[in-house]
Amino acid sequence: MEPDLHVAAEVESFVREAFALMPDRLRHIQVIAERVRQSARDINELNPGQNIDEVLAYVAALLHDIGYSTRAAQTGFHPLDGYNFLCAHEARDIAELIVGHSCSPEEAELLGLVLPPPGDHLISSLITYWDMQVKQGGEIVSYDERLADIVRRYGEHSITGRANLDAEQRIRGIIGQIDRLLHKKGQ
């Protein structure tokens, strides 16, 4: 039986199973999801008028890297594979939240791929905010440290390295936006 991808407990179990053989990626996902959920809660409390759906934010964060799983991988480009998988499992709303996370738009352009339009939603920004500050294995670092680690691991002339460098200004804008909403509250 397929999980209901809108039910947090079912998604938690599904993600644990999907990434059982990738413990560093699983920990990365779990830390990001917890941080996204807490940040959504904090933004709602600190900013009257904001009403981020904390459950939707949490499940979207849990599923943001689902395109790396063997159940979803088809093209080798995880944001697109994740989007297609989620759409095929009646979760287009979540797919639109994760398809443009981090440097996905820049990497797709370098690869000559066309991504579906990402949702312009604060949840998408929260996923990018934390994805770009949590290393594989779950260590929380600054964006500068994460960017340097990615460029060091992949090389600045690789597609991944170039995409991350091309996305730097946009991602710094997202980090600034979320920091303002959090009023730089300690995470």
Beta strands, then each sheet from edge to edge (+ up, - down):
end
